[in-house]
Amino acid sequence: MRHPDPSRAAPNRVPGTLRLGASLLLAGSLWAGCRSETPATFTSSSSTTVATTQETDTSTGASRPTTAAGTASDSGGTTGSGTSTSTSSSSLGTAPSSTSGFLQDVGWDTEGASDTAPLGCKGKIDFLFVISRFFPLEPIQGRLVDAYPKFIEIIETKFADFDYHIMVIDADDYWGLSPCPELCSVPECKTGDPCCPWNLPDNEGEMCCGKDFPCDKIDAVTACDDTLGAGVVFPVGDNSSNTICKIADGRRYMTKTQPNLTETFACAAKLGTSGGNRVGDALVAAVSPELTGPGGCNEGFLRDDALLMITMVSPTGDNSKSVIYPWEWYDIIVEAKNGDASSVLALNFTQPDCNPLDNYPCQLTTMFAEHLLADRLAPDYGPIFDQATDLVQEMCEPTIPK
């Protein structure tokens, strides 16, 4: 059963006059870079400019910029050894379906990028998953559930010698499905009754919040569960786990020593479709000093000497409120990594056109020198995540533990 949240407004694809003006300016200056066969510029911290074009992995539908010579760009150019940081699309077979398509890419000034190994690449990786639970993502829930064990298998296989953290966050600042926590005290409330805010004729006579809503565990909810950007330990709502995930030691993130890591991650990441869509706001909150510092909900997750890999699953029409321009998010994230942009890799399963008018998380993704865009309608997310972690290995090659 899908429950529309009566307390949340419908998405505003262009949130506000100021954002519209900023987006139009952004569209005018960058639209050419959003065309898959149109050269863009990709500028490194040393102000070296190279022509870039779109490189798409036809086996996964993921894309990243390439240099005019055909090699993938690394922090605005090639790696120190001159080798490509991505596999040529000509060797990757055929596309699995027409839904993958060509994904659009944009070149950005990557101030703070480095031609050397990232400072935050010393045998440590912090994996941050930002997953919207907005109801338009209902059609991909099966893909996500299928992907979660593959993500963990890839991490455990490729980074067996690494010390890694894994955290999942949603994209809103409230727990559960409003007003279901309050309705737990009224178990006799049924769909169609005055007490139930949803008019769902097909579900008339059923429990208002559905039989799976965990009213018996509601006393376990904490302030962090209602905090934007806090790691998820108790996902609730339609299509979610609807249970408390057993993350060790009372943390809101998992470590390499987490018992039953595959099952625990799948529990935390099964967020469902009963929430908001503030992907950018949630991401910057998750790495903020307020949450990662002493006493914060995410205390200990983000480490100065670890590479940060961000994986987003986002629709268009982000409803974030904190910024007007997506590069403001970029600046906050880079600041959280002590100014080292080369210590961040971004992967985004999103709408493929990267619309400059409303897909701000997609634009944020392309601002990082190392990034990958993927169609959220791709039939299998595993190979795409595998490709992204290949980039992590290449970024860390000089300092991978032997």
N, C-alpha and C positions, 0 to 999 in steps of 0.2 A: 504494500500500500504506500502511495506517495502522499506525503503531507505537506502542502504548501505552508510556509511559515507566515502567519498573519501579521507578525510583528516586524517583518522585513519587507522593505519596498522592493518593487521589481527593479532589475538592473537598469542602470542608466548608462547606455553605451558611450555617451560623451558626457561625463559627470561635471556639469557646470559650465558657465560661460567662459571662465578663465581657462579651464582645461581645454575647451573647444578651441579657443584662440591659440593656446600653446600647441595643440595638436595640429591645427592647420598650418602653423609656422613650421612645425616639425615635418609635416607631410610635404610641404613645398620644397624644403631643403633636402629631404632624404628619399623622396619617392623614387627617384631614379635608382637608388641603391637597393630598392625592394624588388626590382625586376631580376629574374633569375639569370638572364644573359647580358645584363647591362653592367659594365665595369663600375666598381666603386673604389673608394680609397680606404686604405687601412694603415693608420699612422702609428708607429711605435713611439716609445718615449724618447728615442734618439732623433725623432722628426724625419725618419726615413720613410718615404711614401712609395708604396708599390701598388700596381693595379691588381684588383682582385675580381674574381668572378665566382659564380656559384658552383660548388662541388656537392653533388648529391650522391649518397650511398644508395644505389638502386635496390639493394637487398633489404634495406631498413626504412628508407624514406627520410633519413636524417640528412642534415646539410650543415656545412660550415664553409668559410671563405677559403679560396685558393689564390695563389699568386698567378701572375700572367704566365709564368713558366709552367704552371700546372701543378705545383706542389702546394700542399696546404700551408697556410700562413701560421706562424708561431709567434705570438706577441707582436703581430704586425709585420712579420717577415718569415724567413725560414729559420730552422733551428741552428745552433752554433755549428753543428756538423754538416749543415746543408741538406739534411734529410727531411722528408715529408713527415708531417705529424698526422697524416690520415692516409688511408688506403685509397688509391685511385679508383674512381667509380667504374672504370672500364674492366676491372678485375673482380667485380662484386656480383656478377650475375644479373638476373632480371628482377624487376619489381614484383613483389608478391601480389599486389592488387593495385587497382587504379586509385584507391583511396589514399595511397601514400603520396604520390605526386611529387612535384618539385616544391621544395620549401624555400621561402624567400629569405634573403639575408641582407644585412646592412653593414657597411663599414663604419667604424667609429674611431675617434681619437682615443687611444688606449693609454692615456697618461698613467704612469705608475707601472706599466708593464716592463718586463725585464727580458733580456736575451739570454740570461743564465738561468740555472735551476731556481725555482721559487724558494724563497727563504722558508716558507711554511711547507717544506717537503723533506722531512727528516725522519722518515719511517712512520709518520702519523697522518691519518686522514680522518676528517670529520665529514660524514655523509649527512646532509640535511635534505629531507624530503618535504616539500611544501605541496600539499594536495588539497585542492578546493573540494568542498562537499556541496557545491551548488547543484541544484536539481538538474540543469541541462546536461550534466555529466553522467546522468543515469545510464545512457546507452553504452558507456565504456566500462561499467563496473565489472563486467566479466573479464575484460582485458586486464584490468588492474589486479583482480584476484589471481588471475593466471600468472601475472608477472612477478608477484612478490616473492615466491620461492626462487625464481630465476635470479632476481636481484641479489638475494643473499648467497646463492650458490656462486655467483660471479665474484662477489666480494670475498667470500671465504677462499675461493680458489686462487684468485689473482693476488690477493693481499694477505696470504697466510702468514707472512713474516712482518706484517704491519700491525701497529696499534691503532685500532679504529673505533670511532664512536658513530652511532647511528641514531638519528632522531627524526621523528615524524611530527609535523605540525599541520593543523588545518588552517583555514583562511577566514576565521571569524573570532569574535571575542565573547562567545557565550557557549555554554555547555548544553548539549541535548537538543531538544526540539520544543521550542516555546509553543504553548504553555504547559507541556506535558509534565515537567517536574511538579507543578502546582496541582495538576489533575491526578497525580498519584494518590492524593488523599481522597479522591472521589472515584474509586474503582468502578462504580456502577455507571459512570458517564459513557454514553455510547454515541457513535457517529449519528448525526441527525437530531440529537438532543440539544436543547438550548445551551448546555454547558460546553458543548464541543464546537470549536470555531470553524470546523471544516464542513463544507457542504459537498460530500462525496456520495452521491446516490448509490453507487455500486457497493459501497461499504456500510450502508445504513444498517444499524443494529449491531455492528461490531464495536469492540472497545475503541474509544476515541483515539488513543495513541498507539493502538496495535498491541497484540499479545506479547510482542518481544521487548517492549520498552521495560528496562530493568528497574522498576519501582522498588524492588527489594534491596537494591544496592545504592539507593540515592543518598544515603547517609555518608557514603564514601567520597562524595564530590567535595573538592577543595577549591580554594580561591584560584589556584593555578588552572583549574579546569575551565574557568571563566576568563582566562587571561589571553589576550591576543599574542600569538607567537610562542606560547608555552608548549613544550613537548606533550604529545597526546599519550595518555595512559588509559583512558576510559572513553572510547568512542561510542556514541549513542545516536540513534536516529534510523531512518529508513536505509536499508541496504548496508548497515554498519555491523560491527561485531557485537555491539550492545552488551559488552561485558568489560570487566577490569582486566587489563593485560598485565601479566606477571613480570614486570620489568624489575630486575634485581636491585637490591640495596636502596630501594625507595627513590631511585633516580627517574627522570622523565626522558631518558635516552638509554640506549643499549650500548654495551661495550663488547669487545671481542670475547670476553668470558661469560657472556649472557647465556644461561641455560636455555636450551630449546630456542635458539636464536631465530630460526626460520619461522616457527609457529608464533613466537612473540612479536616479530616484526609484522607478520601477516595480520595479527590481531590489532596492533596499533595503527596499521596503515589502512585497514578496512574502515574508512571514515564514513562512507555512505553518501547520501544526497539530501541531507536535511540542514544545510548550513549556508553560510554566506560566501562571498567571493572577494575578499580583500587580500589577494595573494601577495602583492607588493608590501602592503603594510605589515602583514604577518611575518614575512621574510626579514624585514629590517628589525622588527621587534624581537625576533628570535635570537638575533646576534647582538642585540643591544647590551650595554653594560648593566642595565637594570635587570635583565633576565639572566645574563651569563655570569654576572659577578656574585660575590658572596651573598648568600641568602636569596638569590634569584631563583625563579622556577627552573631555569636551565643551567644552574651553577655547574661549572666544570665541563660543559659540552664543548665549547669553542676554545681551542688551544692556539697560542701564538705560533707554535712550531709545527702546526699541522696544516696540510693542504685542505681546503674547504671545497667539497663537491656539492653543488646545489642541484637538486632534481625537482622540477616543478611540473605539476599536472594542472593545467589552467584552461578555462574557457576564455572567450573574449569578453569585453565589457567589464573589466576589473572595477570594483566599487571602492577601491582604496580612497582614504581621505587625507592622508598625511602629506602628500606632495602634489605639485602641479606637473612637474616634469619627471620622466622616468629616470633620468640621470641623477636625480637627487637620491633615489634608492641606491644607485650604483656607488655614489660617494659615501653613503652610510656604510655599505657593506665593505668597501675598501678600507675605510677608517677602522672598522672592526678588525680588519686584518693588518693593522698597523701600517696602512698605506701601501701594502704590497698586493697590487691587483693580480700579479702573476701567481699568487697563491690561491686563486679561485678558478674553478671550472663550473660552467653552468650548462645544464641540460633542461630542455623544456618540451614537454608533450603538449602541443597547443594547436590552435587554428593555423593552418599552413601559410596563410597570406601575410601574417605579421602586420596587420592593418595598423598604420600609424595613427589612426583616429581613435582607436579604443583598445588595442592589444598592448598595453603598456608592459606587462610581464614579458612578452615576446621581445619587445624592444630592449628591455633591461638585459635579457639573455645575450643579445648580440653585442652589447657593450663590452663584454669580457672577451679578451683576446682568444681565450680557449673556451669555445662554446659549441653546442650542438642543438639544432632545432629538429623536432620530430613531429610528425602528424599524429595527433592523439587518436585518429581513426586507424592507425597502422594496426594490422591484425595481431602482431606479436611485439611486445615491448622489450622482450629479452635481448634480441640481437642489437637493438638500439642502445640499451644500457651497456651492453658488452662493448660496443664501439666507443661509447663515452669513456668507459674505464680504460680502454686502450690509450686514450689521450692522457689520462691520469698517469699511467705507467710511463709514457713518454716524457711528461712533465717532470717526473720524479726519477728518471733513469740515472742521472749522476749520483743520486743519493739513496737509491733503493737498497735496503739491507741485503747483504750477501750471506 
